[in-house]
Amino acid sequence: MVTKDQRQRQLAREKFLRQQQRRESARRKARTRNTVIATVLAVVVLGTGGAYAAGAFKSDAKETSAGSEPSASPSPSKAPDPCEKPAEGKAKTATWKKEPAMTIDKSADYSMKLATTCGDIAIDLKASAAPHTVNSFNYLLGKGFLDHTKCHRLTAEGIYVLQCGDPTGTGQGGPGYTIPDENLKDASLKKAEKQQGTQLYTFPAGTIAMANTGQKHTGGSQFFLVYKDSKLPATYTPFGTISDSGMKVLDKIAKAGAQPADQTTGNTAPNATVVINKGTVTKS
């Protein structure tokens, strides 16, 4: 006969095992979601010193692919935080079931401004080439979706980008809907070498492009800002060009370095406190 104490100990053990299983499941999901920036990228090719980019910038969903461990972590910098304290306020948690209706004028000029704790980043948007993407940001920023959000990832080996656009700050969040891939043959992308059967292209410094899950048409709200030429597959929608003053802000953030990879999310967060205080899209 099982005593009351024995039954209580059994229930406690079962509860502990369930907790461990949930934690491990969460860790696995976080790793696969966040490898987009690293998945196909930044797998160091032994003996060559080069970096293999083959599947980068995941966000907003699950995905598994070869070489899906996070990229090598940049060494922590001892430089002081070059950025200011964030403005008061909290990131929004609203989501939507479907992509917003098209409201932008595809023939007009649009610009996006990210007022960050490290300085303003101005971006000329490519509305005619990437209308769904620009329309989505026009909608989301009009709702304050990026306000008070933290840029959660900085990579400094193989690829050189700052990733932002997730209200949760983990690399797992998004607006609840996805948008189609666009402008994958943008003239700014120059064909580079092939690595392990994957054709790479040079995304030039100053490019802003969409993150995705590694699958087609899975962009949400996460994006990456290229601060130095980076070789990636042409599977990430390039939808704008960063201004010279914005590049100076990115350079300041990059020089401050990044933290070691988080064991749960796989993120290498910037040492600088990079928070978007306010994001706006403007029609010229």
KOLMAR-443692 format. One line per 3 residues: number of its first residue (from 1); their letters; for each residue y, z negated, x of C-alpha. Coordinates in pm, 1 decimal, padded with zeros to 6 digits. Each point is the difference from the previous one (the first is absolute). Layout:
BEGIN
NUM	A	Y Z X  ...
END
This chain:
BEGIN
1	MVT	00000.0 00000.0 00000.0  00342.3 00097.1 00131.8  00237.8 -00293.7 00015.5
4	KDQ	00364.2 00018.4 -00106.1  00114.5 -00025.0 00364.4  -00236.4 00277.5 00105.9
7	RQR	00124.9 00222.2 -00282.9  00362.8 -00063.3 00099.0  -00073.8 00087.5 00364.1
10	QLA	-00177.4 00317.8 -00111.1  00296.7 00102.1 -00215.3  00238.4 -00071.0 00289.0
13	REK	-00205.6 00218.3 00235.3  -00008.4 00282.1 -00254.1  00376.6 -00025.5 -00049.1
16	FLR	00055.2 00010.2 00376.8  -00219.5 00309.8 00035.2  00187.3 00176.6 -00280.7
19	QQQ	00332.7 -00078.2 00168.6  -00125.6 00134.7 00331.5  -00123.1 00319.1 -00165.4
22	RRE	00333.3 00054.2 -00173.9  00192.2 -00054.5 00323.1  -00219.0 00241.2 00193.9
25	SAR	00030.9 00259.1 -00276.5  00379.3 -00035.7 00006.3  00004.3 00039.9 00378.0
28	RKA	-00208.8 00318.0 -00019.5  00222.5 00148.4 -00269.0  00315.8 -00081.6 00195.2
31	RTR	-00138.1 00156.6 00316.7  -00094.3 00325.2 -00170.4  00331.2 00022.9 -00185.0
34	NTV	00212.4 -00055.6 00305.2  -00174.7 00228.1 00242.3  00187.4 00302.5 -00127.0
37	IAT	00247.8 -00048.5 00273.4  -00279.9 -00055.5 00241.5  -00309.7 00152.3 -00146.8
40	VLA	00027.6 00340.0 00140.2  00263.4 -00091.9 00241.0  00019.8 -00201.9 00307.8
43	VVV	-00366.4 -00000.4 00083.9  00029.2 00005.7 00376.3  -00198.6 00274.5 00166.2
46	LGT	-00174.1 -00162.7 00293.7  00068.7 00153.8 00336.8  00292.7 00213.7 -00115.1
49	GGA	00262.0 -00257.0 -00083.5  00086.4 00208.9 -00305.7  -00007.0 -00118.5 -00357.1
52	YAA	-00210.7 00158.3 -00271.7  00173.1 00029.4 -00332.8  -00238.8 00077.9 -00279.7
55	GAF	00073.6 -00167.3 -00326.5  00304.0 -00221.3 00004.9  00232.1 -00174.9 -00253.1
58	KSD	-00210.6 -00142.8 -00277.2  00162.9 -00189.4 -00280.8  -00028.2 -00095.6 -00361.6
61	AKE	-00380.4 00050.0 -00029.1  -00344.5 -00028.5 00157.9  -00145.5 00246.2 00244.1
64	TSA	-00264.0 00010.1 00268.5  -00016.9 00242.1 00288.6  -00127.0 00025.6 00354.1
67	GSE	00194.3 -00201.8 00252.9  00163.0 -00214.1 -00266.1  00074.8 -00302.9 00213.6
70	PSA	00369.9 -00086.5 00044.8  00176.8 00156.7 00295.5  00038.9 -00192.4 00323.0
73	SPS	00261.4 -00267.9 -00046.6  00329.1 00033.7 00183.8  00069.5 -00292.0 00227.7
76	PSK	00230.7 -00258.7 -00155.2  00354.9 00023.6 00127.5  00200.3 -00298.9 00119.3
79	APD	00323.0 00170.0 -00098.2  00207.3 -00185.1 -00259.2  00000.5 00124.0 -00357.2
82	PCE	00273.0 00268.4 -00005.5  00038.1 -00009.7 -00378.3  00183.3 -00216.7 -00249.2
85	KPA	-00138.9 -00229.4 -00266.7  -00103.0 00174.8 -00322.6  00227.4 -00008.3 -00302.4
88	EGK	-00098.3 -00244.8 -00271.3  -00243.7 00134.0 -00255.1  -00365.0 00082.9 -00056.3
91	AKT	-00188.7 00326.5 -00007.2  -00091.9 00130.9 -00343.3  -00360.2 00006.3 -00114.7
94	ATW	00027.3 00252.9 -00285.2  -00242.6 00292.1 -00009.3  -00031.2 00309.5 -00216.0
97	KKE	-00303.3 00184.7 -00135.5  00114.7 00353.3 00076.9  00236.8 00197.0 00217.5
100	PAM	00355.0 00013.0 -00141.6  00115.8 00314.3 -00177.8  00186.1 00251.0 00216.9
103	TID	00373.2 -00069.3 -00023.5  00140.6 00120.0 00330.9  00162.8 00338.6 00055.7
106	KSA	-00233.1 00171.1 00247.8  00281.4 00224.8 00121.9  00239.4 -00287.7 00072.8
109	DYS	00044.1 -00207.6 00315.8  -00116.7 -00362.2 -00005.6  00023.1 -00277.0 00255.8
112	MKL	-00161.5 -00341.1 00025.5  00155.6 -00307.5 00157.0  -00203.7 -00299.0 00110.6
115	ATT	00236.0 -00290.9 00060.4  -00217.2 -00218.3 00223.9  00044.1 -00324.3 00184.5
118	CGD	00004.1 00204.7 00320.8  00258.4 00255.8 -00113.1  00032.6 00290.4 -00242.2
121	IAI	-00250.0 00285.3 00015.6  00132.9 00318.0 -00162.5  -00243.1 00278.6 -00088.9
124	DLK	00056.5 00356.6 -00118.8  -00268.1 00071.2 -00261.1  -00186.5 00328.1 -00052.3
127	ASA	00019.9 00027.6 -00376.9  -00093.8 00367.5 -00023.3  -00301.5 -00033.4 00230.5
130	APH	-00124.2 -00339.0 -00126.0  00136.9 -00040.5 -00354.8  -00266.0 -00242.7 -00126.2
133	TVN	00055.0 -00229.7 00296.9  00378.7 00005.9 -00019.7  -00009.7 -00042.5 -00377.9
136	SFN	-00229.8 -00300.6 00037.7  00230.6 -00170.7 00249.5  00300.4 00081.5 -00215.4
139	YLL	-00174.8 -00179.1 -00286.8  -00135.7 -00295.6 00197.5  00319.4 -00072.7 00189.9
142	GKG	00194.6 00024.2 -00323.6  -00222.9 -00283.8 -00121.6  00064.2 -00201.5 00318.7
145	FLD	-00364.9 00036.2 00099.3  00064.1 -00009.1 00375.4  00265.5 -00270.9 -00007.2
148	HTK	-00098.4 -00308.9 00204.4  -00318.2 00165.1 00131.3  -00126.3 -00050.5 00354.3
151	CHR	-00103.1 00283.2 00231.7  -00348.1 -00122.5 00079.1  -00124.8 00214.7 00286.7
154	LTA	00123.4 00127.8 00335.6  -00225.5 00209.4 00222.2  00070.2 00064.8 00365.4
157	EGI	-00317.9 00158.7 00137.0  -00111.3 00353.3 -00082.1  00242.5 00027.9 -00287.9
160	YVL	00349.8 -00143.1 -00022.5  00100.6 -00096.1 -00350.5  00141.0 -00274.4 -00217.7
163	QCG	-00176.8 -00028.4 -00337.0  00178.7 -00135.7 -00307.0  00003.3 00029.8 -00377.9
166	DPT	-00241.4 -00273.0 -00109.6  00147.8 -00281.4 -00212.7  -00292.8 -00224.0 00094.1
169	GTG	00068.3 00042.1 00371.8  -00373.2 00033.4 00068.3  -00062.3 00374.4 -00000.5
172	QGG	-00199.3 -00028.4 -00322.9  00274.9 00036.8 -00260.2  00153.9 00289.7 -00186.2
175	PGY	00164.5 00108.3 -00324.9  -00323.6 00028.9 -00196.8  00000.1 00379.2 -00008.3
178	TIP	-00057.1 00272.8 00256.4  00181.9 00324.5 00076.6  -00129.4 00332.5 00132.9
181	DEN	00012.8 00105.6 00363.2  00285.3 00239.2 00072.1  00160.8 00198.7 00281.2
184	LKD	-00301.7 -00031.3 00230.2  00100.5 00319.2 00181.1  00356.9 -00111.2 00070.1
187	ASL	00160.4 00207.1 00275.2  00077.4 -00315.0 00197.2  -00371.1 -00069.2 00058.1
190	KKA	-00124.4 00173.7 00314.1  -00369.8 00061.7 00054.1  -00139.8 -00210.7 00282.6
193	EKQ	-00352.6 -00028.8 00140.6  -00320.3 -00069.7 -00185.9  -00168.2 -00334.9 00047.2
196	QGT	-00365.3 -00042.5 -00098.9  00027.4 00289.6 -00242.0  00325.2 -00113.3 -00161.0
199	QLY	00308.3 00219.9 00035.2  00303.0 -00206.6 00095.1  00366.9 00079.5 -00047.1
202	TFP	00304.9 -00148.7 00164.3  00209.1 -00194.2 -00249.7  00335.7 -00002.0 00179.9
205	AGT	00209.2 -00311.9 00045.8  00229.1 -00033.7 -00299.6  -00263.8 00094.1 -00259.5
208	IAM	-00064.6 -00211.7 -00308.1  -00337.8 00064.7 -00162.8  -00225.8 -00149.9 -00264.6
211	ANT	-00289.6 -00231.0 00075.4  -00319.8 00052.6 -00197.2  -00358.6 -00121.8 -00022.8
214	GQK	-00145.6 00277.4 00211.3  -00089.5 00190.2 -00317.8  00199.3 00281.3 -00160.3
217	HTG	00285.1 -00076.4 -00239.3  -00005.0 -00379.3 00046.8  00359.0 -00067.3 00107.0
220	GSQ	00171.0 -00290.9 -00173.2  00310.3 -00172.4 00132.3  -00094.1 -00064.6 00363.5
223	FFL	00153.2 00224.3 00263.6  00039.1 00012.0 00376.3  00300.2 00066.6 00221.5
226	VYK	-00079.7 00183.9 00324.3  00209.2 -00133.4 00289.8  -00174.1 00204.6 00270.3
229	DSK	-00195.3 00326.4 -00018.1  -00345.2 -00080.1 -00138.8  -00315.0 00210.3 -00038.8
232	LPA	-00163.3 -00022.7 -00341.3  -00202.5 00214.5 -00237.1  00220.8 00199.6 -00238.7
235	TYT	-00108.7 -00210.4 -00296.8  00314.6 -00210.4 -00042.2  00289.4 00132.2 -00208.6
238	PFG	00314.1 00036.7 00215.0  00290.4 -00042.6 -00241.1  00311.9 -00068.3 00203.9
241	TIS	00183.1 -00021.6 00330.8  00147.2 -00320.4 00141.5  00363.0 00000.4 00119.0
244	DSG	00098.4 -00061.1 00362.5  00140.1 -00342.0 -00089.9  -00324.0 -00082.7 -00179.7
247	MKV	-00197.4 00094.8 00309.1  00202.3 -00251.2 00199.7  -00105.2 -00267.6 -00247.8
250	LDK	-00365.3 00101.8 00037.3  00032.6 -00004.1 00378.2  00129.8 -00357.2 -00015.3
253	IAK	-00293.6 -00102.9 -00219.2  -00252.7 00173.2 00226.5  00138.4 -00161.2 00315.8
256	AGA	-00058.3 -00345.1 -00150.1  -00374.3 00075.3 -00006.1  -00273.0 -00093.6 -00242.9
259	QPA	-00233.0 -00288.8 -00065.3  -00376.8 00005.4 00060.3  -00203.9 00143.7 -00285.9
262	DQT	-00040.0 -00237.9 -00291.9  -00368.1 -00086.8 -00040.8  00015.1 00036.4 -00378.9
265	TGN	00223.0 00302.7 -00056.6  -00023.1 00180.7 00333.8  00379.5 00032.3 00007.4
268	TAP	00195.5 -00011.6 00324.7  00321.9 -00136.4 -00146.5  00327.9 00064.9 00182.6
271	NAT	00141.6 -00293.9 00193.3  00337.4 00090.7 -00148.1  00063.5 -00127.4 -00351.0
274	VVI	00016.8 00338.2 -00174.2  00081.4 -00045.2 -00367.5  00149.0 00262.2 -00231.0
277	NKG	00277.0 -00190.4 -00173.2  00088.4 00298.3 -00218.9  -00128.5 00353.6 -00039.3
280	TVT	00191.5 00277.0 -00174.5  -00038.5 00373.3 -00065.2  00315.7 00206.5 -00047.1
283	KS	00054.6 00354.5 -00120.8  00260.4 00183.7 00206.9
END
